[in-house]
């Protein structure tokens, strides 16, 4: 909701709550885990980048 020309209300109220409440913060960040698939992707990306630099 736009009050004046630059003040938005209601868009960031949940952000403050999520950063102050430990339970809400844990719930928001619970899906950010490193899996084996992520490690394989990062290793492959690093190897591909190294090969690009090696062979120019």
C-alpha positions, 0 to 999 in steps of 0.5 A: 500500500502506498501512503505518500509518494515514497512510503510503502507499508506492509511490504517489509513488516514480515522481514523485520519479524523474520530477522528478529524472531529466531524460530522464524529465521530458522524456518526461512533458512531451513531449505538452504542446506548443502547437498552432494548434488551441490558439491558435484555442481561446484566441483564441475564448475570449478573444473570447467573454469580451470580448463577454460583458463588452461586451454585459453 
